[in-house]
Amino acid sequence: MVFECNIDSRGKAVRFRLGLIGVLAGIFLAVSLLLAGVDLGVLWLLPLEYSGRVIRTV
């Protein structure tokens, strides 16, 4: 069975923009916390590690 994407070009553009906004918001939040001197240790790596596992299993 071959999978096809059923999202048209407008939908792909919306998903791309939302993903880009999410990444930029994450970078902004990380830099803000860093500049504010908030020390999270290695806890901030946990979501990154989880998303890496999810991506590898797909």
PyMOL commands that set and color helices and strands:
alter all, ss='L'
color gray80, all
select helices_A, chain A and resi 9-36+45-57
alter helices_A, ss='H'
color red, helices_A
deselect
rebuild
show_as cartoon
